[in-house]
Amino acid sequence: MFKLFSKKSSPSVTKTLSWDPTASQALEKALSQAPVPSALKGTVRKQLTKAAENQARLVDHDTVTAEDLMQGLLAKMPANLRSKIEQAAQKGPAGMKDLEDELRQK
């Protein structure tokens, strides 16, 4: 009777994912460049890892890729910043450099 009200865990959520070396390197680089106090780096790592793994599961990957990490990161950002990043990425490296310069001025 009580089983009716218990939460069911989805096998895809509990499935352990491996990380592509490129994705692991990208995560480490993002953490090293994040303007976050060192005391909070562990929390940020957990959030980014969870976001990347959720994205990988969403697209049915067994391995977290750098693309999953990027998409997971974008999903956690406010819509206005996500839009700016997507527009800059469409312009290529020059667009990303312009965005970086813009963000540094703020």
C-alpha positions in Angstrom: 0.0 0.0 0.0 2.7 2.5 0.9 4.7 1.6 -2.2 2.1 3.5 -4.1 3.4 6.8 -2.6 7.1 6.1 -2.7 9.4 7.8 -5.2 10.5 5.7 -8.1 14.1 6.3 -9.2 14.7 6.4 -12.9 17.5 4.0 -14.0 18.9 6.7 -16.3 19.3 9.1 -13.4 21.2 6.6 -11.2 23.4 5.3 -14.1 27.0 6.3 -13.6 28.5 8.1 -16.6 32.1 8.3 -17.6 33.7 11.5 -18.6 35.5 12.1 -21.9 39.1 13.4 -21.2 38.3 16.6 -23.1 35.2 17.2 -21.0 37.2 16.7 -17.8 39.9 19.1 -18.9 37.2 21.7 -19.9 35.6 21.3 -16.4 39.0 21.9 -14.7 39.7 24.9 -16.9 36.3 26.4 -16.2 36.8 25.9 -12.5 40.3 27.5 -12.6 39.0 30.6 -14.4 35.7 31.0 -12.5 35.6 34.1 -10.4 34.6 32.1 -7.3 36.2 32.0 -3.9 38.2 28.8 -3.4 35.9 27.8 -0.5 33.0 27.6 -3.1 34.9 25.8 -5.9 33.7 22.4 -4.6 30.1 23.5 -4.8 30.6 24.9 -8.2 32.3 21.7 -9.4 29.3 19.7 -8.1 26.8 22.0 -9.8 28.7 21.9 -13.2 29.1 18.1 -12.9 25.5 17.6 -12.2 24.4 19.9 -15.1 26.7 18.2 -17.6 25.6 14.7 -16.5 21.9 15.7 -16.7 22.5 17.0 -20.2 24.4 13.8 -21.2 21.5 11.7 -19.9 19.0 13.9 -21.7 20.6 13.1 -25.1 21.2 9.5 -24.0 25.0 9.6 -23.9 27.0 7.0 -21.8 30.0 9.4 -21.6 29.9 13.1 -20.7 31.3 15.2 -23.6 32.6 18.7 -23.7 29.4 19.6 -25.6 27.3 18.2 -22.7 29.3 20.3 -20.2 28.8 23.4 -22.3 25.1 22.8 -22.8 24.7 22.0 -19.1 26.5 25.2 -18.2 24.3 27.2 -20.6 21.2 25.7 -19.1 22.2 27.0 -15.6 22.7 30.6 -16.9 20.2 33.3 -16.9 18.4 33.6 -20.2 19.8 37.0 -21.1 23.4 35.9 -20.6 22.8 32.6 -22.4 21.5 34.5 -25.4 24.5 36.8 -25.5 26.9 33.7 -25.4 24.9 31.9 -28.1 25.1 35.1 -30.4 28.8 35.5 -29.7 29.5 31.8 -30.5 27.7 32.2 -33.9 30.3 34.9 -34.7 33.1 32.6 -33.9 36.3 33.4 -32.0 36.0 37.2 -32.7 32.5 37.2 -31.3 33.6 35.4 -28.1 36.5 37.8 -27.7 34.2 40.7 -28.0 31.9 39.2 -25.4 34.8 38.5 -23.0 35.9 42.2 -23.4 32.3 43.4 -22.7 32.0 41.2 -19.6 35.3 42.4 -18.2 34.2 46.0 -18.5 31.2 45.4 -16.2 
